[in-house]
Structures are given as C-alpha cells and as structure tokens.
Amino acid sequence: MTDTPEMAEIIAHHRIKTCIVALARGEDRRDAGIISGCFWPDASVNFGIFTGSFDEYLAWVVPGADSIPVTLHTLGQSLIQVQGETAVVETHVTAYHRIDFGEAEHDVILVGRYLDQMARRGGVWRIAKRTMLYDWTRDLGVSVDWSQGLMGMPFLRGNPVGRANGDPSEVFFG
C-alpha cells in the first residue's frame, strides 16, 4: 500500500510542503540552521533585490537587516508538480515586514509567489533554485506602538509581540 505511485506522490508533496513551511519560519526567525536544511548547498536564489548563490543568500538573510526587525511570511496554496527526482512548485506568499525608515517604523506588505525548483537527493527534498515573483506591495504607514498595548488595553504579562529573535516561539519550539 505504501509503495504505490500515488502514495509516493503524496509523501513527496508532504515533504516538499514541510520544507517550504520550515523555510518561512527560518527566515522569520533568521535561523541559519533551519534555512540551510531547506536549500541544497549549490542552490541559487533570485529575489529581484538580491540574486546569488545559497551561501550569499544565507549571509544576506541572516542576521537580516537591522532596519527590518520583524517579518512574517504567510504561505498560501502550493501547486506541486513532481517529475521523478525533481519538482516545480509555485507557492503564494503574503509577507509582512516592519521596516525602520529612520523617522518611523512602517508596516509593509508584499504579496507574490515563490517559484521553487526542488530536487530530491538521498531521499531528501530541498530547494535547488528559488525565484520570487512580486504581485503587489503596500506601505500601511507608521507601525503601531506595541508598548501601549493592543486596542487601548495594556498587555497584562509582558509583551507578547513577535520579534525575529528572542520571542516566546524560541522557547516554545525549544
């Protein structure tokens, strides 16, 4: 039952999605270990504002820009087409960025699609090439001041606001 072509494709889809989701978390946390586990060392990346090898990408995304203290990549549907030991994947992404423009921090939303060329090596699926397509972006203006709480109410136990590093999710996942 588990070695049918249909089951093999289901397993491949699951492992590919797991890789893409882990990468989004790694990028938001600026965690080089997670990110490295999602790309092949010989991978290439093209984000339009950055193009390079995986090593160059890793040096760019970790620790990340001081002017972007928070990101949140929310993934939508993925179209996955497995072709033996390779796959092509399109994944919709909505990415929130808090950007410090100097005079104030702004909330910026980017929406687009990742085009990933995946490769299975030694039974493991990772990204061999990633290209980002941008569909739209919006600057939502000056960010809320979280020190004031939420909707006029102070936070009762510390500040549960997420950060790229040092937020409660690091302890949660250990």
N, C-alpha and C positions, 0 to 999 in steps of 0.2 A: 504493500500500500504506500509506503513512504518513498519508494523509488520509482514512482510513476513520473512521467514528464510533467504532468500537471502539478504534482506535489513539489517537484524540484523547482518549478517556476514560482510557486507560492513562497517557498523558502527563500529563493533568490530575491523576490520582491521585498520580503520582510527584512532581510539583511541589508539590502540597499537603502530602504527607508530608515532603518536603525542607524546606518552610517550618516545619512543626511541630517537626521534629527540630532545626533550626537555632535556633529559639526556645528550646528546652530548654537547649541549650548556651549561648546568650547569657545566659539567666537565671542559670545556674550560674556563669558567668564574670563576670556583671554587666557585660556588654559592650553599651553603648548602641547601637553601630553594628549589631551583629547583630540585636538586638531590634527596632530601628527598621526593618530590612529585612523584618521578618515581619508588621508591622501597617500598615494604612493610617493616615495621619495623623488621619483623622476617626473612628478606631475607638474602641470603648468596651470596658471591662473590668469584670467583677464577680467578685471572689474571696470574697465574703461578708465578709471582714475589710477589704476595700478595694473600693470602687466608684468609677469615674471615667473620664475621657477618657484617650486614649492618652498625651498629654503628662503628665497627672497620674500615670498608672501608671509611666511611664518615670522620673519623678522619685522615685517610691516604691521601685522595684525596683533602681535604680542610684543610689547605690552599694550599696544594701541596708542592712539593719540591722547595726550593729556587733555586736549580740548574736547574729547568725546568721552565723558566719564561713564555713560550708560548707553547700552544698546539692547534691543530686544528683537530678535528675529522670530517672527511667527510664520510658520510654514503652512501653505495650503496644499491642494492636491498635487500629486506627482503622477505624471504619465511615465511609465517604465516600460521599455521595450528591451527584453533580454534577447541577446543574439549569441548564444553559446557562452564563451568566457568574457564577453563584453556586454554592456548595456548602455543605452542612451536614456537619459532621464531629464524631464522638464519639471521643475518644482516652482510653484508660485510662492513668493515671499513678500511679506509686509515687514519692513524693518524700521523700528523706532530708533532714533538717535537723539540724545541730549547733547547739544553742541554749545560749547562756550565760545561766543563770538567776541569776548573781551568785555564789552559793556554789559552783556547779559547772556544767560544761557537760553537757548531756544529749543523747542521740541520740533524735530523734523521727521517726517515720514517719507520713506522711499518704498515704492512698490514695483516689483518686477518679477523676473523669472530666472532661476538658475538653470543653465544647460550643462548637465554633467555627463561626461563620458566616463563610465565606470569600467573597471577591469577586475576580474576575479583571478587571483593568483594564490596558489596553495589553498584554495577553498575560501579565501577571504575577499570580500568585495570592498574596494576603496575607489576614490576618485582619481582618475588619470588626468582629466582636464576639466576645468570649470570656467564657464563664461557667464557673466551677469548681463542680462538684458534689462534695461530700465524702462518701465511703462509710464510712471509719473512720480512726482515728488511734491511735497507740500511743507512749507515752513509754517508751523502753527503759532509762531510768535514766542514771546517770553514764557519760559517754563514756570510752573507753579513753585512756590517756595514751600517745600515739604516741612521745613521747621515749624510752620504754622499749623500742621496737621492736615486733615482732609475735610473739605466742605465746611470749614469753620469750626471743626471739632479737633482738639488736640489728640495726638496719639497717646494712648494710655500706658504702653510699656515700650519705651524706647522708640526707635524709628524703624518701622518695617519696610522702608523704601529700599528697592533693589539697587545694587551697585555692581559694576563689573567685577570688582574684587572685594572680598570681606563682607559679603552679605550673608544672611542666615542660610541660604541654599548650600553654601560650602559645608557647613556643619551637617545639614540635613542629608546630603549625599555622602558625607564622610570623605 
